[in-house]
Amino acid sequence: MIVVSGATGNVGRTLVSALADAGAEVTGFSRSAPDVVPHEARHVRADLADPASLAPVLAGAEAFYLLVSGAGAHLDGRAIIAAARDAGVRRIVLQSSQAAGTRPDAFSHAPLRALEDLVRESGLAWTVLRPGGFATNAYAWAESIRTAGVAYAPYAGVALPIVDPDDIAAVAAAALLDERHAGRTYTLTGPEASTPPERAAAIAEAIGRPVRFVEQTPQEARAQMLAFMPEPVADGTLEILGRPLPQESAVSPDVEAVLGRKPGSFAEWARRHAFAFGG
């Protein structure tokens, strides 16, 4: 059996379906009930913040996909890993962040780097996934595009290789199903870097109507981010968006190396999700 945490999220939902389609026995868990569960999978409620709740979920599992919200600073990583080990889990695939590798000492991402270290030192087989920025972050534009045809973002001239969460899920499925990925750390990006105005233009093409891009000040963007993410994560995210390191601007070959195909582009993601923007 494979257990997937965060099973109702952008990656977890697709991952559960992919594993079920591959014939694996899958249990997904989250703090809330999902809208839809693949008929080959089951869903239970559990909370990583309460490691004691994990024992019945992980019992009998061979592999565990560990996906934490935010930077994971609120979690007891040692207790989570101990619960997995005590339940007999042999392999952990951790969804971390690219910034845990590029900015390991940053207050925003140091907790994820510490969790990576715990996973590597766990004595279990492990794989670490380090995705960059998600294409689904564009959902922040959904309401303003639907109602006013406008997209707002800071740092209009900065290009980053945004990754499709479906590609993260596909790499995760490969790592969970094939032990040859043990001991590997994969950086996951899209196939090319794009700027916020270019992504707004891709959405406009997908929905068949104009989208005007308006550049925010960093202060405006920060105030918006603080509505749904902790302050350290917001500040760390803005630092990457505005002043990316060379590694953060570069396209990684890892998605293609694992999947044998190029990662999906932001434009492809926008076409599949045009409905969210009024298309």
CORCORLIN-V418872 format. One line per field, one symbol per residue. psi: psi as a letter, one per 20 degrees, with the letter a starting at -180 (. if undefined). Layout:
BEGIN
psi->???
END
This chain:
BEGIN
psi->qpporkijahggghgggggghijqpppqqrirqrgppqhirqprprphinhhihghgipjqhqpoooqqcjjhjqnhghghhggghijpippopocqhihhhmhiphhihhhhhhgggghjiiqqqpppnqbqqhihihhigghgghikqppqrmhjppqmpqphhhghggggghhioiijqjqppppraiqqqrghhhhhhgghhikqqpppppqqhgghghghihjqqghggghghgghhmqrhhhiqpqjhghhgijrqqqrhhgghhhkhhhjj.
END
